[in-house]
Amino acid sequence: MGHVPQEPFRVEGEDPHLQGRERRRTSARRTERPRPPVGEASAPRRSANNARGRWGEDRAAEWYRAKGFQIVERNWRDGRNGEIDLIARRDQVLVVCEVKARATDYFGHPSLAVTRDKQQRLRRLAAAWLAEHQPGRVTVRFDVAAVSGTRVEIIENAF
């Protein structure tokens, strides 16, 4: 093994030709360009994500219908407390389904986005829905529909 020097190879600021790649002018360029109004720059991404989410919800609803479920609610909201993506029922089983759609699995499986906090929120929302609609004696099941690209995976009894 050779010697590994402990001191830096170049001292910052000594020679501009050596340091050119490390000193980028992004901050100067940023101030030169006018910035779009807040929310405007991310609008195309947001609409693409919304479309992907709607597509995933449609595929999940088709899956439940094929299994003999009736879709009771879609995108049910409880004020500012949140939203249940899909509620389906077959006989005495009521399914509360959270749909998570991603373009790819690059950042992990979509179901990993259903955190413990999200699970608690869904339980509270389900209790509010049950109190409001009083469907009788039912067993509540929490599923996750994980949509990655064009693949849809329904995880029954996810939590």
C-alpha positions, 0 to 999 in steps of 0.5 A: 500500500502506498502513502495516503496524504492527510492534508487536502490535495488543493487548498481552496481558492489558490488557483481558479483553474484547479478549482473550476469544477468545485466552484459552480455559479448556480447561486448567481444564475438563480438570482438572474432568472425570475422564479415562477409563482409558488405552485406553478412550477410543480403543477405539471408534476402534481397533475401527473401524480393525480392522474396516476393516483386516479388510474390506480384507484380505478384499477383497484376498484376493478379488482374489487368488483371482479372479486364480488365487492360493491364499491360503496365510496370513493375518495370519501373525505372527513372534513380536514382529517383526510380521505379514504381512497376506496371503501368496498363491501361484500356481505359482512366485510367492509374494506377500507383501501388505501391506494398508493401509486408510483411510476416506478419502484425506484424509491421502494415499494408503494406500500411502504408509503403507508406509515404508522401515522397513515394507518392510524389516520385511516383507522380514525377515518374508518371509525368516522365513516362507520359512525356516519353511515352505520352499515350494521354489523360488519368486519372492517378490513384494511387493504393497501393497493400498491400500484407501480407502473402498470402493475397493481398489487392488492395487499389484503389485511395490510394492517 
